Amino acid sequence: MTAHERRQRSSGPDRQVVNRLLPVWLAETERHDPDAARRAREGWESGALAEDSAQDLATWVTARITDTAFNADEGPSVDGPVRITPADKESVHRWLASRGHHV
């Protein structure tokens, strides 16, 4: 399977993950940097995230993984406004990469 075929195949499910997580990321960004959130929102709505916004989203989703697969005896439980799994992180990174962003 070529890289293009992988991107096409994963586009729908990856986009669903991005659609679920992007509003949470934008809300958090808005609290800390309203101008960055505005630029990211405008880029998202126009269909073209700027590279700095894409990098911020990639970093954010990595840092916010809440489903660590640890149980209470094995390790941390990370609370957050949405459940983010390692697979979600991979979906967001794959979606960003398929749009030409370096993640």
C-alpha positions in Angstrom: 0.0 0.0 0.0 1.4 3.4 -1.0 1.6 6.4 1.4 -1.2 8.0 -0.6 -3.4 5.0 -0.3 -2.8 4.9 3.5 -3.7 8.6 3.7 -6.9 8.1 1.7 -7.9 5.0 3.8 -7.4 6.7 7.1 -8.7 10.1 6.1 -12.3 9.5 7.4 -11.6 8.0 10.8 -8.7 10.4 11.4 -10.8 13.3 10.5 -13.5 12.2 13.0 -10.8 12.1 15.7 -9.6 15.6 14.7 -13.2 16.9 14.7 -13.7 15.5 18.2 -10.5 16.9 19.7 -10.0 20.2 17.9 -12.7 22.1 19.8 -11.1 21.1 23.1 -7.7 22.2 21.9 -9.1 25.5 20.6 -10.9 26.1 24.0 -7.7 25.4 25.9 -5.6 27.5 23.6 -8.1 30.4 23.9 -7.6 30.5 27.7 -3.9 30.8 27.3 -3.3 32.6 24.0 -6.5 34.1 22.4 -4.6 35.3 19.4 -3.2 31.9 18.6 -6.6 30.4 19.1 -8.2 32.9 16.7 -5.5 32.2 14.0 -5.9 28.4 14.5 -9.7 28.7 14.3 -9.5 30.8 11.1 -7.1 28.3 9.6 -9.3 25.4 10.5 -12.4 27.0 9.1 -10.6 27.9 5.9 -9.3 24.3 5.6 -5.6 25.2 6.1 -4.0 25.2 9.5 -0.8 27.2 9.6 2.3 25.2 10.4 2.6 26.7 13.9 -1.0 25.8 14.7 -0.4 22.2 13.4 2.7 21.8 15.5 0.8 23.1 18.6 -2.1 20.7 18.0 0.4 17.8 17.5 2.2 18.7 20.8 -1.1 19.2 22.7 -2.6 15.9 21.7 0.6 14.1 22.7 0.7 15.8 26.1 -3.0 15.3 26.8 -3.3 11.5 26.3 -5.7 10.5 29.1 -6.1 6.9 28.4 -2.7 5.5 29.3 -3.8 1.9 29.6 -2.6 1.9 33.2 -4.9 0.6 35.9 -5.0 2.2 39.3 -2.3 -0.2 40.6 0.1 0.4 37.7 0.3 4.1 37.1 -1.3 7.5 36.7 -4.8 8.4 35.8 -4.9 11.6 33.8 -8.0 13.6 34.0 -9.2 15.8 31.1 -12.2 17.1 29.4 -12.2 14.4 26.8 -10.7 10.9 26.5 -7.6 10.9 24.4 -5.9 7.6 23.6 -2.5 6.9 22.1 -4.5 5.9 18.9 -6.2 9.3 18.9 -2.7 10.9 19.0 -1.6 8.8 16.1 -4.8 9.7 14.2 -4.2 13.4 14.7 -0.5 13.1 13.7 -1.4 11.1 10.6 -4.1 13.6 9.6 -1.7 16.5 10.0 1.0 14.7 8.1 -1.4 13.9 5.3 -1.9 17.7 4.9 1.8 18.3 4.6 2.6 19.2 8.2 5.8 18.0 9.7 4.9 16.1 12.9 
